[in-house]
């Protein structure tokens, strides 16, 4: 997805959620907090494939079936949904 100036959505150096900074999030050696463990439990109960499908549906509804104009914050939020659903799809494949 590109913004009006031609740059990609995730390429903003001052972005709230720059995609290139997310790699540190998969530090497996760190133990989970109680809230993180509860979140992963809920993800497992709901199912990764089901969550991926729901997030993709919300993304597509907002992008393709809405008359609301999208600026950078909205585009970043849609990109975040895409990152989440693709992550859940990958997790669902491994199960």
C-alpha positions as CSV (number, residue, x, y, z in Angstrom):
1,X,0.0,0.0,0.0
2,X,1.4,3.4,-0.9
3,X,0.7,6.8,0.5
4,X,-0.1,9.9,-1.7
5,X,3.6,10.8,-1.8
6,X,4.5,7.4,-3.2
7,X,6.2,6.0,-0.2
8,X,5.0,2.8,1.4
9,X,2.8,2.9,4.5
10,X,5.4,1.2,6.7
11,X,8.3,3.4,5.4
12,X,7.6,6.4,7.6
13,X,10.6,6.9,9.8
14,X,8.5,8.7,12.4
15,X,5.7,6.1,12.3
16,X,4.1,5.1,15.5
17,X,4.4,1.5,14.4
18,X,7.4,1.1,12.1
19,X,7.6,-2.4,10.8
20,X,11.3,-2.6,10.9
21,X,11.4,-2.1,14.7
22,X,9.1,-5.1,15.4
23,X,11.8,-7.8,15.1
24,X,12.8,-7.4,18.8
25,X,9.3,-8.5,19.8
26,X,10.1,-12.2,19.3
27,X,12.6,-12.5,22.1
28,X,11.7,-16.1,23.0
29,X,14.0,-16.3,26.1
30,X,12.0,-13.7,28.0
31,X,9.2,-15.1,30.1
32,X,5.6,-13.9,29.6
33,X,3.9,-11.6,32.0
34,X,0.5,-12.7,33.3
35,X,-1.4,-10.4,30.8
36,X,0.7,-11.7,27.9
37,X,0.1,-15.3,28.9
38,X,-3.7,-14.6,29.2
39,X,-3.6,-12.9,25.7
40,X,-1.9,-16.0,24.1
41,X,-4.4,-18.3,25.9
42,X,-7.3,-16.3,24.4
43,X,-5.6,-16.5,20.9
44,X,-5.2,-20.2,21.2
45,X,-8.8,-20.6,22.4
46,X,-10.2,-18.5,19.5
47,X,-7.9,-20.0,16.9
48,X,-5.3,-18.4,14.7
49,X,-7.1,-19.1,11.5
50,X,-10.3,-17.6,12.8
51,X,-8.6,-14.5,14.1
52,X,-6.8,-14.1,10.8
53,X,-10.0,-14.4,8.9
54,X,-11.8,-11.8,11.1
55,X,-8.9,-9.3,10.9
56,X,-8.8,-9.6,7.1
57,X,-12.5,-9.1,6.9
58,X,-12.4,-5.9,9.0
59,X,-9.5,-4.7,6.9
60,X,-11.3,-5.3,3.6
61,X,-14.6,-3.9,4.9
62,X,-12.9,-0.7,5.9
63,X,-10.8,-0.4,2.7
64,X,-13.2,-1.6,0.0
65,X,-16.7,-0.9,1.4
66,X,-16.3,2.4,3.0
67,X,-16.6,6.0,1.7
68,X,-14.4,7.4,4.5
69,X,-11.2,9.0,3.2
70,X,-7.9,7.5,4.6
71,X,-5.0,9.5,5.7
72,X,-1.7,8.2,7.1
73,X,-3.0,7.2,10.5
74,X,-5.8,5.1,9.0
75,X,-3.5,3.6,6.4
76,X,-1.1,2.6,9.2
77,X,-3.9,1.1,11.2
78,X,-5.0,-1.0,8.2
79,X,-1.4,-2.0,7.7
80,X,-1.2,-3.1,11.3
81,X,-4.3,-5.3,10.8
82,X,-2.5,-6.8,7.8
83,X,0.6,-7.6,9.8
84,X,-1.6,-9.2,12.5
85,X,-3.6,-11.4,10.2
86,X,-0.6,-12.5,8.3
87,X,1.1,-13.4,11.6
88,X,-2.0,-15.4,12.7
89,X,-2.1,-17.2,9.4
90,X,1.5,-18.2,9.8
91,X,0.9,-19.4,13.3
92,X,-2.2,-21.3,12.1
93,X,-0.1,-23.1,9.5
94,X,2.3,-24.4,12.2
95,X,-0.5,-25.8,14.4
